[in-house]
Amino acid sequence: MNEHLHNFYLFRTNVNTTSQVDALTPYLNRLVISGKWSFDLEDCDLVFCLTCEDVVKHKVVGFLKSKGFALEELH
C-alpha cells in the first residue's frame, strides 16, 4: 500500500506582509502539490502552517530560507 503521509508543521517566520505572501504563493503552490499551507500574519509569531509529506517540508523550508526568510519550527 502506497499511502502518502501528511504531517502538520508550524513555523515562526518573518513573513509579515500580504505582498510577501502573494509573491511566495505561486512557488509554494508548486512545491506543496498534495497538502496545504498558510501564513497567519495576525499572529505575533507570524506563523506558517504546513501540512505535507516530510520530504516536501524540507523543500519548502529550503526555498523560503533561500529567499531570505527566517523559519523556526514550533513544537
URNOR-V585489 format. One record per residue. N is the residue number from 0. RES is the residue in one small letter. PHI is phi in whole degrees, -180 to 180 (* if undefined). D_CENTER is the distance of its C-alpha to the mean C-alpha in Angstrom with 1 decimal. Layout:
n=<N;N>
res=<RES;RES>
phi=<PHI;PHI>
d_center=<D_CENTER;D_CENTER>
This chain:
n=<0;1;2;3;4;5;6;7;8;9;10;11;12;13;14;15;16;17;18;19;20;21;22;23;24;25;26;27;28;29;30;31;32;33;34;35;36;37;38;39;40;41;42;43;44;45;46;47;48;49;50;51;52;53;54;55;56;57;58;59;60;61;62;63;64;65;66;67;68;69;70;71;72;73;74>
res=<m;n;e;h;l;h;n;f;y;l;f;r;t;n;v;n;t;t;s;q;v;d;a;l;t;p;y;l;n;r;l;v;i;s;g;k;w;s;f;d;l;e;d;c;d;l;v;f;c;l;t;c;e;d;v;v;k;h;k;v;v;g;f;l;k;s;k;g;f;a;l;e;e;l;h>
phi=<*;-110;-100;-86;-96;-99;-115;-108;-127;-126;-132;-81;-133;-118;-78;-130;-133;-66;-68;-66;-62;-60;-69;-81;-52;-62;-72;-66;-63;-73;-77;-103;-74;-111;161;-142;-148;-164;-113;-111;-76;-84;-74;-64;-95;48;-68;-108;-102;-139;-120;-170;-74;-58;-64;-70;-54;-65;-67;-66;-61;-60;-62;-63;-66;-66;-90;92;-91;-93;-135;-132;-69;-99;-111>
d_center=<27.7;24.4;21.7;18.0;16.6;13.4;12.1;10.3;8.2;8.1;7.6;10.1;9.4;12.0;10.5;13.5;14.8;14.6;15.7;12.8;10.4;13.2;13.3;9.7;10.0;12.3;10.6;7.3;10.0;11.9;9.5;8.6;12.2;13.0;10.4;8.5;5.5;6.8;7.6;10.9;13.0;16.0;15.0;16.6;13.7;11.4;9.0;5.3;5.9;4.9;8.3;9.3;11.9;11.9;12.6;9.6;7.4;9.7;9.5;5.9;6.8;10.1;9.4;7.8;10.7;13.1;12.7;13.7;10.9;11.3;9.0;11.0;10.3;12.3;14.8>
